[in-house]
Amino acid sequence: MKHLVFGGVRSGKSAFAQEQVAAFGKPVCYVATSQVWDDDMADRVRLHKENRPQEWQLIEEPLALADVLNSMNSADQAVIVECFTLWLTNLLCLEDETRLQQEKAALLDAVEQFQGDLVLVSSEVGLGIMPMNALARRFGDEAGAMNQALAKLSDRVTFVAAGLPMPLKSPPF
């Protein structure tokens, strides 16, 4: 089962995604894509660590996400990836167009091929105003395209707002 969970900042998407991956009843690997650049981000990472079970395996990977998913590809595994928009930010900040395109293509292939249970967390960035600078507009375009591609590959898609999960796509019965 592949499940994309997305929503805005502080929407409740992380808590919902963690409930979903825990419900699979399999060993869980939490794949974190964030990088700590300032005190605020350090606080956010600390809160995320405190709010997830200690028995979950943790892999921190800001760039080579496809490699991690490929290494964890097993029907006996449950994986949560948080989050795709941070991963995308990390790649955009490299200012290496070739690497960006390679990592995106590899990631979509890894998601498509993944045999275990996979919960993907991403931010929705297209509901606000049009950003004023080119990098912010590029980020919004890239994030929107990535969310669409992940949604297409996912069996379930849930939008979370104000802590309320709203199913957008469910598997047929």
FENQUITA-V187056 format. One record per residue. N is the residue number from 1. RES is the residue in three letters. SS is DSSP state (~ for helix, > for strand, _ for the rest). PSI is psi in whole degrees, -180 to 180 (none if undefined). Layout:
n->[N	N]
res->[RES	RES]
ss->[SS	SS]
psi->[PSI	PSI]
This chain:
n->[1	2	3	4	5	6	7	8	9	10	11	12	13	14	15	16	17	18	19	20	21	22	23	24	25	26	27	28	29	30	31	32	33	34	35	36	37	38	39	40	41	42	43	44	45	46	47	48	49	50	51	52	53	54	55	56	57	58	59	60	61	62	63	64	65	66	67	68	69	70	71	72	73	74	75	76	77	78	79	80	81	82	83	84	85	86	87	88	89	90	91	92	93	94	95	96	97	98	99	100	101	102	103	104	105	106	107	108	109	110	111	112	113	114	115	116	117	118	119	120	121	122	123	124	125	126	127	128	129	130	131	132	133	134	135	136	137	138	139	140	141	142	143	144	145	146	147	148	149	150	151	152	153	154	155	156	157	158	159	160	161	162	163	164	165	166	167	168	169	170	171	172	173]
res->[MET	LYS	HIS	LEU	VAL	PHE	GLY	GLY	VAL	ARG	SER	GLY	LYS	SER	ALA	PHE	ALA	GLN	GLU	GLN	VAL	ALA	ALA	PHE	GLY	LYS	PRO	VAL	CYS	TYR	VAL	ALA	THR	SER	GLN	VAL	TRP	ASP	ASP	ASP	MET	ALA	ASP	ARG	VAL	ARG	LEU	HIS	LYS	GLU	ASN	ARG	PRO	GLN	GLU	TRP	GLN	LEU	ILE	GLU	GLU	PRO	LEU	ALA	LEU	ALA	ASP	VAL	LEU	ASN	SER	MET	ASN	SER	ALA	ASP	GLN	ALA	VAL	ILE	VAL	GLU	CYS	PHE	THR	LEU	TRP	LEU	THR	ASN	LEU	LEU	CYS	LEU	GLU	ASP	GLU	THR	ARG	LEU	GLN	GLN	GLU	LYS	ALA	ALA	LEU	LEU	ASP	ALA	VAL	GLU	GLN	PHE	GLN	GLY	ASP	LEU	VAL	LEU	VAL	SER	SER	GLU	VAL	GLY	LEU	GLY	ILE	MET	PRO	MET	ASN	ALA	LEU	ALA	ARG	ARG	PHE	GLY	ASP	GLU	ALA	GLY	ALA	MET	ASN	GLN	ALA	LEU	ALA	LYS	LEU	SER	ASP	ARG	VAL	THR	PHE	VAL	ALA	ALA	GLY	LEU	PRO	MET	PRO	LEU	LYS	SER	PRO	PRO	PHE]
ss->[_	>	>	>	>	>	>	_	_	_	_	_	~	~	~	~	~	~	~	~	~	~	_	_	_	_	>	>	>	>	>	>	_	_	_	_	_	_	~	~	~	~	~	~	~	~	~	~	~	~	_	_	_	_	_	_	>	>	>	>	_	_	_	_	~	~	~	~	~	~	~	_	_	_	_	_	>	>	>	>	>	>	_	~	~	~	~	~	~	~	~	~	~	~	_	_	~	~	~	~	~	~	~	~	~	~	~	~	~	~	~	~	~	_	_	_	>	>	>	>	>	>	>	_	_	_	_	_	_	_	_	_	_	~	~	~	~	~	~	~	~	~	~	~	~	~	~	~	~	~	~	~	~	_	_	>	>	>	>	>	>	_	_	>	>	>	>	>	>	_	_	_	_]
psi->[129	130	116	125	122	159	-177	180	133	32	-17	7	-37	-48	-44	-45	-40	-38	-42	-46	-35	-32	-16	-22	26	166	138	136	124	119	113	133	-5	155	141	109	-16	175	-38	-45	-36	-41	-41	-43	-43	-45	-41	-42	-41	-26	10	153	139	-24	-11	137	144	130	126	117	107	-15	-56	60	-38	-41	-42	-49	-40	-38	-22	6	95	141	-20	4	144	132	137	132	125	119	161	-32	-32	-42	-45	-41	-46	-43	-43	-36	-18	-24	43	93	-39	-47	-42	-50	-41	-46	-40	-47	-43	-39	-47	-38	-43	-41	-46	-39	-10	130	-18	-162	131	124	122	127	132	160	145	120	0	11	-1	-163	161	123	155	-20	159	-42	-42	-39	-41	-44	-47	-42	-47	-43	-43	-44	-40	-44	-40	-43	-42	-39	-40	-36	-12	146	-35	145	128	129	131	128	134	35	4	118	130	108	131	-27	131	152	149	150	none]
